[in-house]
Amino acid sequence: MRTLAAKFRPRRSPRGAGEGIGLVDLLVKVKVAESKGAARKLIEGGGAYLNNERQTLAQRTVTLEDVKMPGAILLRSGKKSYQLALVR
């Protein structure tokens, strides 16, 4: 995990993420997208990835079931922009 945290810029997810947070909101919170509109366009254009799986639904809710790594969710925008959201 330390290697990933060093390679990717880790961001803390909001406290409500345990119950679920909208994918659009999460992308904005961890600064993958600058705004909700940009996050929606990114998702609809096929450029948003959650744990290296392409996301196509802007209405998707991210829950604890999406945590694949111990305490973290990997978000990607395009080919080279990675963010590691640490779940508290």
Secondary structure, DSSP 8 states (H G I E B T S, - for coil): -HHHHHHSEEEE--GGGGT-EEHHHHHHHTTSSSSHHHHHHHHHTT-EEETTEE---TT-EE-GGG--BTTEEEEEETTTEEEEEE--
